[in-house]
Amino acid sequence: MITANILFNNKFFLKFLCQTLDEIGDKIEVCYSSENFDNYVDNAKKSNPGLLIMDLNSMDGKRSGIDIAGLFPNSTILFVNACSISDFKMIEDIRIENQCSVETLSKPLTSAKLIPVLLKLIDNIELRQSENFIPLDLRSYPDTVYINQKDIVFLKAKGRDKEIFFTNRKRETLLNFSFKKMETRQFPGSVFIPIHQSYRINIHNIYKIDTVKHQIVVRAFKDKKPMQTMQLPISDNYYHKVYNLWKKSSK
C-alpha cells in the first residue's frame, strides 16, 4: 500500500483531496493531512510517505511546497496550484537537483483532473520501488522515465552529460549525471561497472571481450536499428577485473 501525505492551506480542498484518494481503492491511502507546514514536515520525516501532495502556494507567508520538496530528495510529489513560468522553473530545479518525480495540477481541482494524475503517480511509485527499474532524466523527456536495468547496455561520457545506450530504443542523453554518483541514482554498482574513464557498462550486456584488441563487444540499438554490434575501449587497469566478472556472470 502506498501512503500519501497532504499539505494544503484550505480546509475544503484538503478534505476533497483526502476523499479523492479514498475513492481510488486499495493502492493508496492517506497517511497524514495538515494545513500546518511544520507538522507536515515532522510527520513526513517520521513516516516516509510514498507520495507528497502539496499546495505550491505559501503556507505561512514565507514557506511553500517547494521548500518542503528540498527536504525530501528522490520523492514523488504532486504540486497543486502550479501555474506561472517561475513555478515551473522551480519545479524543474527540484526534478534535477533533488531527483524528484514531480507532477503538477492547476485549479480548478476536479476528480476528473485529479484521478488520472494520481493513477499515473501510483504507477511511477510502483516502478521506483521495483529493484529492476532505474529512474532516468533524459533530454528528450520532460519527466523522469523508468527503464528496466536489463535494457541498458552502457553509458558514455559526453561533456557534462552522458549518453546512454539501450537494447530496445534509440540512445538518449542523460542530464547532469555523474559516474561517481551512479549508485545514488539507483544504478547498482555490481551491475554497472567501469571499463574506461569515459564508460560504464552493464556486465550482463557484454556480448564478448576481444582479448587480442582489448575491446568489449556489445549489441545495442543504434541508428534506428536494434542490436547493432559496437566495440568499446577497455583500459588496461580495468581489463582483468572486467574479464573475470564477465566470465563469472556468464556461467
N, C-alpha and C positions, 0 to 999 in steps of 0.2 A: 504493500500500500504506500503510495506517495503522499507525503504530508505537505501542507501549504500553510504559510504564514501570511496574513493580510494586514497591511497598514493603509488606512485611509482616514482622512480628516473630516469625513462626512458620514454620519451615522446611517443615513438612508442607503448610500452606496456600499457601505461596509456590510450592511445586512443583505443587500442584493447580491454582492459577491459571494458571501457565505452560502446563501440559498442556491445560487447557480452551481457552485461546486458540489453541493449535496445532490443536485439533480443528475450529475454526470454518472454517478454509480459507484462501483466498488474499487475504482482505480486510484482515487484521490480523496483525501479528507482534510478538513480544516483543522490544523493543529492549534493555531492561535490567531486571534484577530484583535486589533487595537487601533485606537486613534492617537496613542502616545508614542512618540519617537523612541525615547529611551527604553520604555518597557518592551517595545517590539524588538529592539536590538538585543537586549538582555536575553529575551526568550529565544531568539534565533540562534544566538551563540550557544545556548544550552541544548536546544532541541535539534539543531542542524536540519531544517526542513528541506525537502527536495525542491520546492518552488517558493520563491518570494514574490508576492503580489503587492505592489506599492503605488501610491499616488506620487506622480512626479513633482507635483506642486509642493511648496514649503509646508512643513508640519507645524513649525513654531515661529515662522517669520525668518528663520535662519537656515534651517536644515531641510533637506528633501530626500526623496528616494535615491537620488544619485549619490548622496553622502553615504547611505547605507550600503549601496552596491559596492562601494570602495572597500567596505569592511569584509566582504564575503566573495573572495575570488573563486572562480570556477563554479559559480552558482547559475541556476536557471531562474530568470527574472521576467516578470510581466510588469511593464510600466503603464500606468493609466494616466491619461491627460497629456501625453507627449504630442506636441503639435508644431512647435516652432523650429526653425533651422538650427538655432543654438541648442535646443533639446536634443535633436538628432545627432549633432556633433558630439555632445557629451555622452550620449548613448554609445556611439561608435567608439569613443575612447574607452568606455567601460568594457566593450567587447574585446578590444585589442589588449589593453593594459591588464585587465583582470581576468581575461579568458572566460568571460561570462557568455552564456547563451541568452539572448535578450529578444523579447517580442514587445510590441507597443500597441496600445489602443487609445483612441481619442473619443471624447464624448460626442454624441450621447451614447451611453452604455446600454446595450440591449442583450438579451440572451442570444439572439441570432448572431450578433457580432462576437460575443464573448466565448460561447461554447466551442466553435471551430478552432479558435486560438488556443484555448485550454487543452483541447484534444491533441493539437499539434505539439504543444509543450510537453504533455504527458508522454507522447511517443519519443520526443527528444530525450527526456529524462531517462526513459527505459533504455534507450541506446547508450546514453552516458554511463549508466550503471552496468552495462554489459562489458565484460573484460575484453571482448573481441573487437569492439568498436572504438575508434580514435576520433576525437573532435578536431577538425581542421578548419583554419581560417584561410580561405582561398581567394585570390584576387578576383576571380570571375563570379563569386557568390557573395551576396550582401550579408548572409547569415552563416553561422557556423554549420558545417556539414559533418556527418558522421560516416566514416568509412571503415569497413572491416579490415583489420590489420593484414589479413592474408592477401588482400588485393593491392597492397602497397609493395612495390618492388624495391625502389631505392630513392634516396634524396640526394640532391646535388646542390652545392653552394653556388649561388649566383648573386654576388654582391651582398647586400644586407639580407636579401630574401633567399629562399631556397626553392628549387624546382623539385617536384615530387612526381614520380612515375608509377603507373599502375598497370595491373594486368588487363583491365577491362574498360578503361576510359582514358581520354587524352591527358597528357601531362598538364599539371597546374602549377601555379606559383603560390607558395606558402608565404604569408605576410609576417614580418617581424618575428622570425623563427630562429632560434639559436640551437646549434647542436649540443651545446653544453647544458641546455635545459630541456632536453628531449623527454626525459622521464617525468618531469613535472607537467608535460603536455600529453601524458598517458602513452608515450611510446616505450614499451618495455625494453630495458637495456639488454635483456637476454635474447631478444629477437632482432632488434635494430642495432647493428654493430658497426664500428668504424672500419673502413678498409683503406682510407686515404684521408688526408686533412679535409678534403672537399666532398667526401662521400660518406653516406651511411646506407647500409643495405639490410634488407630483411633476409636473415640467414636461411629461411625456408624457401626463398625465391631465387636462390643461386642455382642456375642451370648446370653449370660446371665451372671448374677452375683450370685454366690453361697453365700447366706447370712449366711450360717452356717460355712463354711470353710473360708470365706472371700477370695474367689478366683474369678478371672474373667475367664470366659469360652469363647474361641474364636474358630473359624473354619478357618484353614489356610492350604495352600499347604505344605505337609510335607512328606519326604521320598518317593518322586515321586508319591504321592497320593494326589489328590485335596480334600480340605475341610475336613481335619482331625481335630478332637476336641483336643484342648490343654488348659491346666489350667495355668493361670498366677497369680503370687502373687500380692496382693494389700496391701500397707502399711496402718496402722490404720489412719495416719494423712491425707490420701487421700480418705479413704473409702466413707465417707458420701458425699463428693463433687462429686466423680465419680458416685456414685449410683444415685444421684439426676440429674446429667447431662444426664446419660444414660436413665433414666425414661422419662426425658423431650424430648430427641431426639427420643425416641421410639414411641411417641404419633403420 
